[in-house]
Amino acid sequence: MNDSVSPILIAIAGCEVGFWVLVGGGLALRYLARLYLGVTVVFGPRLIRWADARFAHRFAGGPAPRWAISSPTPLNDRRCSVPSRPSA
């Protein structure tokens, strides 16, 4: 009997592994793409404004960008403050 492995079995095993690698990669790309699109839709306009301000300042002589992105801060917003304890 010949103890060597048949080249046909090696080809079948290689194709099987390759198939599952492609299926896994396709699923990963599908859900990475979904995540990418979601982030782009939600944060896209804000990121583009941020990048445009910095690019204009650096390369087109635009005004210096504001370093903090303007948004209400919970610490300064009275609606978010915690009421103080009543004195006993």
mmCIF file as gemmi writes it, N, C-alpha and C atoms, coordinates in Angstrom:
data_model
loop_
_atom_site.group_PDB
_atom_site.id
_atom_site.type_symbol
_atom_site.label_atom_id
_atom_site.label_alt_id
_atom_site.label_comp_id
_atom_site.label_asym_id
_atom_site.label_entity_id
_atom_site.label_seq_id
_atom_site.pdbx_PDB_ins_code
_atom_site.Cartn_x
_atom_site.Cartn_y
_atom_site.Cartn_z
_atom_site.occupancy
_atom_site.B_iso_or_equiv
_atom_site.pdbx_formal_charge
_atom_site.auth_seq_id
_atom_site.auth_asym_id
_atom_site.pdbx_PDB_model_num
ATOM 1 N N . MET Axp A 1 ? 0.817 -1.191 0 1 0 ? 1 A 1
ATOM 2 C CA . MET Axp A 1 ? 0 0 0 1 0 ? 1 A 1
ATOM 3 C C . MET Axp A 1 ? 0.853 1.243 0 1 0 ? 1 A 1
ATOM 4 N N . ASN Axp A 2 ? 0.373 2.263 -0.658 1 0 ? 2 A 1
ATOM 5 C CA . ASN Axp A 2 ? 1.103 3.517 -0.748 1 0 ? 2 A 1
ATOM 6 C C . ASN Axp A 2 ? 0.645 4.421 0.4 1 0 ? 2 A 1
ATOM 7 N N . ASP Axp A 3 ? 1.602 4.889 1.222 1 0 ? 3 A 1
ATOM 8 C CA . ASP Axp A 3 ? 1.282 5.727 2.371 1 0 ? 3 A 1
ATOM 9 C C . ASP Axp A 3 ? 1.148 7.21 2.02 1 0 ? 3 A 1
ATOM 10 N N . SER Axp A 4 ? 1.418 7.613 0.829 1 0 ? 4 A 1
ATOM 11 C CA . SER Axp A 4 ? 1.305 9.034 0.474 1 0 ? 4 A 1
ATOM 12 C C . SER Axp A 4 ? -0.167 9.424 0.305 1 0 ? 4 A 1
ATOM 13 N N . VAL Axp A 5 ? -0.455 10.689 0.575 1 0 ? 5 A 1
ATOM 14 C CA . VAL Axp A 5 ? -1.816 11.204 0.475 1 0 ? 5 A 1
ATOM 15 C C . VAL Axp A 5 ? -2.101 11.527 -0.982 1 0 ? 5 A 1
ATOM 16 N N . SER Axp A 6 ? -3.277 11.2 -1.415 1 0 ? 6 A 1
ATOM 17 C CA . SER Axp A 6 ? -3.675 11.432 -2.789 1 0 ? 6 A 1
ATOM 18 C C . SER Axp A 6 ? -3.742 12.928 -3.085 1 0 ? 6 A 1
ATOM 19 N N . PRO Axp A 7 ? -3.234 13.358 -4.234 1 0 ? 7 A 1
ATOM 20 C CA . PRO Axp A 7 ? -3.314 14.77 -4.606 1 0 ? 7 A 1
ATOM 21 C C . PRO Axp A 7 ? -4.765 15.242 -4.748 1 0 ? 7 A 1
ATOM 22 N N . ILE Axp A 8 ? -5.662 14.355 -5.068 1 0 ? 8 A 1
ATOM 23 C CA . ILE Axp A 8 ? -7.071 14.726 -5.188 1 0 ? 8 A 1
ATOM 24 C C . ILE Axp A 8 ? -7.632 15.093 -3.816 1 0 ? 8 A 1
ATOM 25 N N . LEU Axp A 9 ? -7.26 14.324 -2.778 1 0 ? 9 A 1
ATOM 26 C CA . LEU Axp A 9 ? -7.71 14.64 -1.428 1 0 ? 9 A 1
ATOM 27 C C . LEU Axp A 9 ? -7.149 15.981 -0.951 1 0 ? 9 A 1
ATOM 28 N N . ILE Axp A 10 ? -5.901 16.257 -1.297 1 0 ? 10 A 1
ATOM 29 C CA . ILE Axp A 10 ? -5.291 17.545 -0.935 1 0 ? 10 A 1
ATOM 30 C C . ILE Axp A 10 ? -6.032 18.683 -1.636 1 0 ? 10 A 1
ATOM 31 N N . ALA Axp A 11 ? -6.375 18.501 -2.903 1 0 ? 11 A 1
ATOM 32 C CA . ALA Axp A 11 ? -7.101 19.529 -3.648 1 0 ? 11 A 1
ATOM 33 C C . ALA Axp A 11 ? -8.492 19.752 -3.061 1 0 ? 11 A 1
ATOM 34 N N . ILE Axp A 12 ? -9.176 18.668 -2.71 1 0 ? 12 A 1
ATOM 35 C CA . ILE Axp A 12 ? -10.507 18.791 -2.113 1 0 ? 12 A 1
ATOM 36 C C . ILE Axp A 12 ? -10.426 19.53 -0.777 1 0 ? 12 A 1
ATOM 37 N N . ALA Axp A 13 ? -9.469 19.145 0.06 1 0 ? 13 A 1
ATOM 38 C CA . ALA Axp A 13 ? -9.319 19.805 1.364 1 0 ? 13 A 1
ATOM 39 C C . ALA Axp A 13 ? -8.965 21.282 1.186 1 0 ? 13 A 1
ATOM 40 N N . GLY Axp A 14 ? -8.081 21.586 0.245 1 0 ? 14 A 1
ATOM 41 C CA . GLY Axp A 14 ? -7.705 22.978 -0.014 1 0 ? 14 A 1
ATOM 42 C C . GLY Axp A 14 ? -8.874 23.806 -0.505 1 0 ? 14 A 1
ATOM 43 N N . CYS Axp A 15 ? -9.69 23.243 -1.373 1 0 ? 15 A 1
ATOM 44 C CA . CYS Axp A 15 ? -10.875 23.957 -1.866 1 0 ? 15 A 1
ATOM 45 C C . CYS Axp A 15 ? -11.886 24.174 -0.748 1 0 ? 15 A 1
ATOM 46 N N . GLU Axp A 16 ? -12.038 23.181 0.108 1 0 ? 16 A 1
ATOM 47 C CA . GLU Axp A 16 ? -12.971 23.319 1.232 1 0 ? 16 A 1
ATOM 48 C C . GLU Axp A 16 ? -12.532 24.448 2.17 1 0 ? 16 A 1
ATOM 49 N N . VAL Axp A 17 ? -11.258 24.472 2.502 1 0 ? 17 A 1
ATOM 50 C CA . VAL Axp A 17 ? -10.74 25.531 3.373 1 0 ? 17 A 1
ATOM 51 C C . VAL Axp A 17 ? -10.875 26.883 2.691 1 0 ? 17 A 1
ATOM 52 N N . GLY Axp A 18 ? -10.528 26.951 1.427 1 0 ? 18 A 1
ATOM 53 C CA . GLY Axp A 18 ? -10.645 28.204 0.68 1 0 ? 18 A 1
ATOM 54 C C . GLY Axp A 18 ? -12.074 28.709 0.605 1 0 ? 18 A 1
ATOM 55 N N . PHE Axp A 19 ? -13.012 27.79 0.423 1 0 ? 19 A 1
ATOM 56 C CA . PHE Axp A 19 ? -14.429 28.163 0.378 1 0 ? 19 A 1
ATOM 57 C C . PHE Axp A 19 ? -14.854 28.82 1.688 1 0 ? 19 A 1
ATOM 58 N N . TRP Axp A 20 ? -14.51 28.206 2.821 1 0 ? 20 A 1
ATOM 59 C CA . TRP Axp A 20 ? -14.94 28.752 4.11 1 0 ? 20 A 1
ATOM 60 C C . TRP Axp A 20 ? -14.216 30.057 4.44 1 0 ? 20 A 1
ATOM 61 N N . VAL Axp A 21 ? -12.987 30.192 3.984 1 0 ? 21 A 1
ATOM 62 C CA . VAL Axp A 21 ? -12.282 31.465 4.171 1 0 ? 21 A 1
ATOM 63 C C . VAL Axp A 21 ? -12.984 32.57 3.376 1 0 ? 21 A 1
ATOM 64 N N . LEU Axp A 22 ? -13.381 32.278 2.16 1 0 ? 22 A 1
ATOM 65 C CA . LEU Axp A 22 ? -14.092 33.269 1.347 1 0 ? 22 A 1
ATOM 66 C C . LEU Axp A 22 ? -15.473 33.596 1.929 1 0 ? 22 A 1
ATOM 67 N N . VAL Axp A 23 ? -16.187 32.597 2.43 1 0 ? 23 A 1
ATOM 68 C CA . VAL Axp A 23 ? -17.492 32.853 3.043 1 0 ? 23 A 1
ATOM 69 C C . VAL Axp A 23 ? -17.324 33.733 4.28 1 0 ? 23 A 1
ATOM 70 N N . GLY Axp A 24 ? -16.362 33.385 5.131 1 0 ? 24 A 1
ATOM 71 C CA . GLY Axp A 24 ? -16.112 34.196 6.336 1 0 ? 24 A 1
ATOM 72 C C . GLY Axp A 24 ? -15.676 35.613 5.987 1 0 ? 24 A 1
ATOM 73 N N . GLY Axp A 25 ? -14.802 35.744 5.005 1 0 ? 25 A 1
ATOM 74 C CA . GLY Axp A 25 ? -14.361 37.075 4.586 1 0 ? 25 A 1
ATOM 75 C C . GLY Axp A 25 ? -15.489 37.901 3.998 1 0 ? 25 A 1
ATOM 76 N N . GLY Axp A 26 ? -16.361 37.27 3.22 1 0 ? 26 A 1
ATOM 77 C CA . GLY Axp A 26 ? -17.502 37.976 2.656 1 0 ? 26 A 1
ATOM 78 C C . GLY Axp A 26 ? -18.452 38.475 3.735 1 0 ? 26 A 1
ATOM 79 N N . LEU Axp A 27 ? -18.705 37.631 4.723 1 0 ? 27 A 1
ATOM 80 C CA . LEU Axp A 27 ? -19.578 38.064 5.824 1 0 ? 27 A 1
ATOM 81 C C . LEU Axp A 27 ? -18.941 39.187 6.62 1 0 ? 27 A 1
ATOM 82 N N . ALA Axp A 28 ? -17.634 39.083 6.874 1 0 ? 28 A 1
ATOM 83 C CA . ALA Axp A 28 ? -16.952 40.146 7.625 1 0 ? 28 A 1
ATOM 84 C C . ALA Axp A 28 ? -16.995 41.459 6.852 1 0 ? 28 A 1
ATOM 85 N N . LEU Axp A 29 ? -16.742 41.414 5.551 1 0 ? 29 A 1
ATOM 86 C CA . LEU Axp A 29 ? -16.786 42.636 4.747 1 0 ? 29 A 1
ATOM 87 C C . LEU Axp A 29 ? -18.194 43.215 4.687 1 0 ? 29 A 1
ATOM 88 N N . ARG Axp A 30 ? -19.181 42.336 4.63 1 0 ? 30 A 1
ATOM 89 C CA . ARG Axp A 30 ? -20.554 42.811 4.577 1 0 ? 30 A 1
ATOM 90 C C . ARG Axp A 30 ? -20.901 43.606 5.831 1 0 ? 30 A 1
ATOM 91 N N . TYR Axp A 31 ? -20.572 43.058 6.994 1 0 ? 31 A 1
ATOM 92 C CA . TYR Axp A 31 ? -20.932 43.754 8.229 1 0 ? 31 A 1
ATOM 93 C C . TYR Axp A 31 ? -19.982 44.895 8.53 1 0 ? 31 A 1
ATOM 94 N N . LEU Axp A 32 ? -18.667 44.831 8.112 1 0 ? 32 A 1
ATOM 95 C CA . LEU Axp A 32 ? -17.787 45.999 8.22 1 0 ? 32 A 1
ATOM 96 C C . LEU Axp A 32 ? -18.289 47.12 7.347 1 0 ? 32 A 1
ATOM 97 N N . ALA Axp A 33 ? -18.818 46.768 6.155 1 0 ? 33 A 1
ATOM 98 C CA . ALA Axp A 33 ? -19.346 47.801 5.259 1 0 ? 33 A 1
ATOM 99 C C . ALA Axp A 33 ? -20.584 48.437 5.872 1 0 ? 33 A 1
ATOM 100 N N . ARG Axp A 34 ? -21.422 47.63 6.515 1 0 ? 34 A 1
ATOM 101 C CA . ARG Axp A 34 ? -22.622 48.171 7.148 1 0 ? 34 A 1
ATOM 102 C C . ARG Axp A 34 ? -22.238 49.125 8.27 1 0 ? 34 A 1
ATOM 103 N N . LEU Axp A 35 ? -21.242 48.742 9.051 1 0 ? 35 A 1
ATOM 104 C CA . LEU Axp A 35 ? -20.764 49.608 10.134 1 0 ? 35 A 1
ATOM 105 C C . LEU Axp A 35 ? -20.177 50.902 9.56 1 0 ? 35 A 1
ATOM 106 N N . TYR Axp A 36 ? -19.387 50.784 8.505 1 0 ? 36 A 1
ATOM 107 C CA . TYR Axp A 36 ? -18.788 51.959 7.865 1 0 ? 36 A 1
ATOM 108 C C . TYR Axp A 36 ? -19.863 52.909 7.355 1 0 ? 36 A 1
ATOM 109 N N . LEU Axp A 37 ? -20.88 52.362 6.69 1 0 ? 37 A 1
ATOM 110 C CA . LEU Axp A 37 ? -21.947 53.22 6.181 1 0 ? 37 A 1
ATOM 111 C C . LEU Axp A 37 ? -22.724 53.879 7.312 1 0 ? 37 A 1
ATOM 112 N N . GLY Axp A 38 ? -22.961 53.141 8.381 1 0 ? 38 A 1
ATOM 113 C CA . GLY Axp A 38 ? -23.673 53.719 9.516 1 0 ? 38 A 1
ATOM 114 C C . GLY Axp A 38 ? -22.913 54.867 10.144 1 0 ? 38 A 1
ATOM 115 N N . VAL Axp A 39 ? -21.611 54.682 10.335 1 0 ? 39 A 1
ATOM 116 C CA . VAL Axp A 39 ? -20.779 55.743 10.913 1 0 ? 39 A 1
ATOM 117 C C . VAL Axp A 39 ? -20.735 56.94 9.969 1 0 ? 39 A 1
ATOM 118 N N . THR Axp A 40 ? -20.65 56.677 8.681 1 0 ? 40 A 1
ATOM 119 C CA . THR Axp A 40 ? -20.61 57.761 7.701 1 0 ? 40 A 1
ATOM 120 C C . THR Axp A 40 ? -21.906 58.564 7.707 1 0 ? 40 A 1
ATOM 121 N N . VAL Axp A 41 ? -23.041 57.888 7.77 1 0 ? 41 A 1
ATOM 122 C CA . VAL Axp A 41 ? -24.327 58.596 7.766 1 0 ? 41 A 1
ATOM 123 C C . VAL Axp A 41 ? -24.495 59.404 9.043 1 0 ? 41 A 1
ATOM 124 N N . VAL Axp A 42 ? -24.127 58.818 10.185 1 0 ? 42 A 1
ATOM 125 C CA . VAL Axp A 42 ? -24.348 59.489 11.462 1 0 ? 42 A 1
ATOM 126 C C . VAL Axp A 42 ? -23.352 60.626 11.683 1 0 ? 42 A 1
ATOM 127 N N . PHE Axp A 43 ? -22.072 60.356 11.478 1 0 ? 43 A 1
ATOM 128 C CA . PHE Axp A 43 ? -21.034 61.326 11.812 1 0 ? 43 A 1
ATOM 129 C C . PHE Axp A 43 ? -20.414 62.013 10.601 1 0 ? 43 A 1
ATOM 130 N N . GLY Axp A 44 ? -20.814 61.647 9.399 1 0 ? 44 A 1
ATOM 131 C CA . GLY Axp A 44 ? -20.2 62.16 8.185 1 0 ? 44 A 1
ATOM 132 C C . GLY Axp A 44 ? -20.18 63.667 8.063 1 0 ? 44 A 1
ATOM 133 N N . PRO Axp A 45 ? -21.335 64.341 8.153 1 0 ? 45 A 1
ATOM 134 C CA . PRO Axp A 45 ? -21.324 65.8 7.991 1 0 ? 45 A 1
ATOM 135 C C . PRO Axp A 45 ? -20.441 66.497 9.024 1 0 ? 45 A 1
ATOM 136 N N . ARG Axp A 46 ? -20.472 66.027 10.246 1 0 ? 46 A 1
ATOM 137 C CA . ARG Axp A 46 ? -19.657 66.637 11.313 1 0 ? 46 A 1
ATOM 138 C C . ARG Axp A 46 ? -18.165 66.425 11.038 1 0 ? 46 A 1
ATOM 139 N N . LEU Axp A 47 ? -17.798 65.217 10.597 1 0 ? 47 A 1
ATOM 140 C CA . LEU Axp A 47 ? -16.392 64.943 10.297 1 0 ? 47 A 1
ATOM 141 C C . LEU Axp A 47 ? -15.903 65.741 9.097 1 0 ? 47 A 1
ATOM 142 N N . ILE Axp A 48 ? -16.764 65.896 8.092 1 0 ? 48 A 1
ATOM 143 C CA . ILE Axp A 48 ? -16.375 66.667 6.902 1 0 ? 48 A 1
ATOM 144 C C . ILE Axp A 48 ? -16.157 68.128 7.269 1 0 ? 48 A 1
ATOM 145 N N . ARG Axp A 49 ? -17.058 68.718 8.085 1 0 ? 49 A 1
ATOM 146 C CA . ARG Axp A 49 ? -16.856 70.11 8.523 1 0 ? 49 A 1
ATOM 147 C C . ARG Axp A 49 ? -15.555 70.238 9.305 1 0 ? 49 A 1
ATOM 148 N N . TRP Axp A 50 ? -15.281 69.282 10.178 1 0 ? 50 A 1
ATOM 149 C CA . TRP Axp A 50 ? -14.059 69.299 10.991 1 0 ? 50 A 1
ATOM 150 C C . TRP Axp A 50 ? -12.816 69.243 10.086 1 0 ? 50 A 1
ATOM 151 N N . ALA Axp A 51 ? -12.819 68.299 9.137 1 0 ? 51 A 1
ATOM 152 C CA . ALA Axp A 51 ? -11.668 68.137 8.243 1 0 ? 51 A 1
ATOM 153 C C . ALA Axp A 51 ? -11.517 69.335 7.305 1 0 ? 51 A 1
ATOM 154 N N . ASP Axp A 52 ? -12.624 69.864 6.792 1 0 ? 52 A 1
ATOM 155 C CA . ASP Axp A 52 ? -12.563 71.022 5.895 1 0 ? 52 A 1
ATOM 156 C C . ASP Axp A 52 ? -11.966 72.245 6.584 1 0 ? 52 A 1
ATOM 157 N N . ALA Axp A 53 ? -12.35 72.481 7.835 1 0 ? 53 A 1
ATOM 158 C CA . ALA Axp A 53 ? -11.822 73.64 8.56 1 0 ? 53 A 1
ATOM 159 C C . ALA Axp A 53 ? -10.312 73.518 8.746 1 0 ? 53 A 1
ATOM 160 N N . ARG Axp A 54 ? -9.84 72.346 9.078 1 0 ? 54 A 1
ATOM 161 C CA . ARG Axp A 54 ? -8.394 72.156 9.279 1 0 ? 54 A 1
ATOM 162 C C . ARG Axp A 54 ? -7.619 72.208 7.969 1 0 ? 54 A 1
ATOM 163 N N . PHE Axp A 55 ? -8.186 71.619 6.909 1 0 ? 55 A 1
ATOM 164 C CA . PHE Axp A 55 ? -7.529 71.663 5.608 1 0 ? 55 A 1
ATOM 165 C C . PHE Axp A 55 ? -7.445 73.091 5.089 1 0 ? 55 A 1
ATOM 166 N N . ALA Axp A 56 ? -8.548 73.838 5.227 1 0 ? 56 A 1
ATOM 167 C CA . ALA Axp A 56 ? -8.563 75.231 4.755 1 0 ? 56 A 1
ATOM 168 C C . ALA Axp A 56 ? -7.543 76.067 5.523 1 0 ? 56 A 1
ATOM 169 N N . HIS Axp A 57 ? -7.411 75.833 6.808 1 0 ? 57 A 1
ATOM 170 C CA . HIS Axp A 57 ? -6.447 76.584 7.611 1 0 ? 57 A 1
ATOM 171 C C . HIS Axp A 57 ? -5.016 76.239 7.211 1 0 ? 57 A 1
ATOM 172 N N . ARG Axp A 58 ? -4.745 74.98 7.02 1 0 ? 58 A 1
ATOM 173 C CA . ARG Axp A 58 ? -3.369 74.557 6.752 1 0 ? 58 A 1
ATOM 174 C C . ARG Axp A 58 ? -2.924 74.854 5.325 1 0 ? 58 A 1
ATOM 175 N N . PHE Axp A 59 ? -3.793 74.598 4.341 1 0 ? 59 A 1
ATOM 176 C CA . PHE Axp A 59 ? -3.362 74.67 2.949 1 0 ? 59 A 1
ATOM 177 C C . PHE Axp A 59 ? -3.942 75.84 2.157 1 0 ? 59 A 1
ATOM 178 N N . ALA Axp A 60 ? -4.999 76.471 2.643 1 0 ? 60 A 1
ATOM 179 C CA . ALA Axp A 60 ? -5.634 77.529 1.857 1 0 ? 60 A 1
ATOM 180 C C . ALA Axp A 60 ? -5.667 78.868 2.583 1 0 ? 60 A 1
ATOM 181 N N . GLY Axp A 61 ? -4.942 78.995 3.688 1 0 ? 61 A 1
ATOM 182 C CA . GLY Axp A 61 ? -4.88 80.261 4.401 1 0 ? 61 A 1
ATOM 183 C C . GLY Axp A 61 ? -6.186 80.644 5.084 1 0 ? 61 A 1
ATOM 184 N N . GLY Axp A 62 ? -7.009 79.671 5.413 1 0 ? 62 A 1
ATOM 185 C CA . GLY Axp A 62 ? -8.273 79.95 6.088 1 0 ? 62 A 1
ATOM 186 C C . GLY Axp A 62 ? -8.054 80.304 7.552 1 0 ? 62 A 1
ATOM 187 N N . PRO Axp A 63 ? -9.114 80.707 8.231 1 0 ? 63 A 1
ATOM 188 C CA . PRO Axp A 63 ? -8.989 81.057 9.645 1 0 ? 63 A 1
ATOM 189 C C . PRO Axp A 63 ? -8.659 79.828 10.485 1 0 ? 63 A 1
ATOM 190 N N . ALA Axp A 64 ? -8.067 80.065 11.637 1 0 ? 64 A 1
ATOM 191 C CA . ALA Axp A 64 ? -7.725 78.962 12.535 1 0 ? 64 A 1
ATOM 192 C C . ALA Axp A 64 ? -9.011 78.272 12.998 1 0 ? 64 A 1
ATOM 193 N N . PRO Axp A 65 ? -9.037 76.951 12.967 1 0 ? 65 A 1
ATOM 194 C CA . PRO Axp A 65 ? -10.261 76.245 13.378 1 0 ? 65 A 1
ATOM 195 C C . PRO Axp A 65 ? -10.44 76.289 14.885 1 0 ? 65 A 1
ATOM 196 N N . ARG Axp A 66 ? -11.68 76.175 15.286 1 0 ? 66 A 1
ATOM 197 C CA . ARG Axp A 66 ? -11.949 76.033 16.705 1 0 ? 66 A 1
ATOM 198 C C . ARG Axp A 66 ? -11.501 74.632 17.104 1 0 ? 66 A 1
ATOM 199 N N . TRP Axp A 67 ? -10.839 74.514 18.219 1 0 ? 67 A 1
ATOM 200 C CA . TRP Axp A 67 ? -10.283 73.216 18.607 1 0 ? 67 A 1
ATOM 201 C C . TRP Axp A 67 ? -11.313 72.309 19.223 1 0 ? 67 A 1
ATOM 202 N N . ALA Axp A 68 ? -12.322 72.855 19.876 1 0 ? 68 A 1
ATOM 203 C CA . ALA Axp A 68 ? -13.363 72.025 20.468 1 0 ? 68 A 1
ATOM 204 C C . ALA Axp A 68 ? -14.575 72.022 19.552 1 0 ? 68 A 1
ATOM 205 N N . ILE Axp A 69 ? -15.147 70.876 19.372 1 0 ? 69 A 1
ATOM 206 C CA . ILE Axp A 69 ? -16.373 70.788 18.582 1 0 ? 69 A 1
ATOM 207 C C . ILE Axp A 69 ? -17.505 71.29 19.457 1 0 ? 69 A 1
ATOM 208 N N . SER Axp A 70 ? -18.254 72.239 18.929 1 0 ? 70 A 1
ATOM 209 C CA . SER Axp A 70 ? -19.292 72.864 19.76 1 0 ? 70 A 1
ATOM 210 C C . SER Axp A 70 ? -20.442 71.903 19.991 1 0 ? 70 A 1
ATOM 211 N N . SER Axp A 71 ? -20.708 71.652 21.236 1 0 ? 71 A 1
ATOM 212 C CA . SER Axp A 71 ? -21.854 70.858 21.644 1 0 ? 71 A 1
ATOM 213 C C . SER Axp A 71 ? -22.142 71.223 23.085 1 0 ? 71 A 1
ATOM 214 N N . PRO Axp A 72 ? -23.385 71.125 23.505 1 0 ? 72 A 1
ATOM 215 C CA . PRO Axp A 72 ? -23.681 71.479 24.889 1 0 ? 72 A 1
ATOM 216 C C . PRO Axp A 72 ? -22.973 70.537 25.856 1 0 ? 72 A 1
ATOM 217 N N . THR Axp A 73 ? -22.391 71.115 26.876 1 0 ? 73 A 1
ATOM 218 C CA . THR Axp A 73 ? -21.71 70.28 27.861 1 0 ? 73 A 1
ATOM 219 C C . THR Axp A 73 ? -22.67 69.991 29 1 0 ? 73 A 1
ATOM 220 N N . PRO Axp A 74 ? -22.778 68.74 29.406 1 0 ? 74 A 1
ATOM 221 C CA . PRO Axp A 74 ? -23.727 68.398 30.452 1 0 ? 74 A 1
ATOM 222 C C . PRO Axp A 74 ? -23.442 69.101 31.77 1 0 ? 74 A 1
ATOM 223 N N . LEU Axp A 75 ? -22.181 69.441 32.047 1 0 ? 75 A 1
ATOM 224 C CA . LEU Axp A 75 ? -21.859 70.077 33.316 1 0 ? 75 A 1
ATOM 225 C C . LEU Axp A 75 ? -22.373 71.509 33.38 1 0 ? 75 A 1
ATOM 226 N N . ASN Axp A 76 ? -22.486 72.182 32.233 1 0 ? 76 A 1
ATOM 227 C CA . ASN Axp A 76 ? -22.934 73.564 32.218 1 0 ? 76 A 1
ATOM 228 C C . ASN Axp A 76 ? -24.413 73.699 31.868 1 0 ? 76 A 1
ATOM 229 N N . ASP Axp A 77 ? -25.061 72.604 31.585 1 0 ? 77 A 1
ATOM 230 C CA . ASP Axp A 77 ? -26.465 72.629 31.209 1 0 ? 77 A 1
ATOM 231 C C . ASP Axp A 77 ? -27.319 72.361 32.449 1 0 ? 77 A 1
ATOM 232 N N . ARG Axp A 78 ? -28.166 73.312 32.796 1 0 ? 78 A 1
ATOM 233 C CA . ARG Axp A 78 ? -28.967 73.178 34.032 1 0 ? 78 A 1
ATOM 234 C C . ARG Axp A 78 ? -29.92 71.983 33.965 1 0 ? 78 A 1
ATOM 235 N N . ARG Axp A 79 ? -30.341 71.608 32.776 1 0 ? 79 A 1
ATOM 236 C CA . ARG Axp A 79 ? -31.269 70.491 32.668 1 0 ? 79 A 1
ATOM 237 C C . ARG Axp A 79 ? -30.61 69.175 33.07 1 0 ? 79 A 1
ATOM 238 N N . CYS Axp A 80 ? -29.296 69.112 33.016 1 0 ? 80 A 1
ATOM 239 C CA . CYS Axp A 80 ? -28.58 67.877 33.339 1 0 ? 80 A 1
ATOM 240 C C . CYS Axp A 80 ? -27.976 67.9 34.737 1 0 ? 80 A 1
ATOM 241 N N . SER Axp A 81 ? -28.127 68.979 35.451 1 0 ? 81 A 1
ATOM 242 C CA . SER Axp A 81 ? -27.477 69.058 36.751 1 0 ? 81 A 1
ATOM 243 C C . SER Axp A 81 ? -28.23 68.239 37.79 1 0 ? 81 A 1
ATOM 244 N N . VAL Axp A 82 ? -27.515 67.755 38.76 1 0 ? 82 A 1
ATOM 245 C CA . VAL Axp A 82 ? -28.085 66.965 39.836 1 0 ? 82 A 1
ATOM 246 C C . VAL Axp A 82 ? -28.485 67.931 40.944 1 0 ? 82 A 1
ATOM 247 N N . PRO Axp A 83 ? -29.722 67.822 41.441 1 0 ? 83 A 1
ATOM 248 C CA . PRO Axp A 83 ? -30.133 68.738 42.495 1 0 ? 83 A 1
ATOM 249 C C . PRO Axp A 83 ? -29.315 68.496 43.758 1 0 ? 83 A 1
ATOM 250 N N . SER Axp A 84 ? -29.068 69.571 44.471 1 0 ? 84 A 1
ATOM 251 C CA . SER Axp A 84 ? -28.289 69.442 45.704 1 0 ? 84 A 1
ATOM 252 C C . SER Axp A 84 ? -29.14 68.818 46.797 1 0 ? 84 A 1
ATOM 253 N N . ARG Axp A 85 ? -28.485 68.23 47.761 1 0 ? 85 A 1
ATOM 254 C CA . ARG Axp A 85 ? -29.196 67.593 48.867 1 0 ? 85 A 1
ATOM 255 C C . ARG Axp A 85 ? -29.783 68.659 49.779 1 0 ? 85 A 1
ATOM 256 N N . PRO Axp A 86 ? -30.975 68.444 50.248 1 0 ? 86 A 1
ATOM 257 C CA . PRO Axp A 86 ? -31.534 69.404 51.2 1 0 ? 86 A 1
ATOM 258 C C . PRO Axp A 86 ? -30.775 69.343 52.521 1 0 ? 86 A 1
ATOM 259 N N . SER Axp A 87 ? -30.602 70.469 53.133 1 0 ? 87 A 1
ATOM 260 C CA . SER Axp A 87 ? -29.888 70.477 54.412 1 0 ? 87 A 1
ATOM 261 C C . SER Axp A 87 ? -30.793 69.923 55.499 1 0 ? 87 A 1
ATOM 262 N N . ALA Axp A 88 ? -30.172 69.191 56.412 1 0 ? 88 A 1
ATOM 263 C CA . ALA Axp A 88 ? -30.971 68.505 57.455 1 0 ? 88 A 1
ATOM 264 C C . ALA Axp A 88 ? -31.26 69.38 58.631 1 0 ? 88 A 1
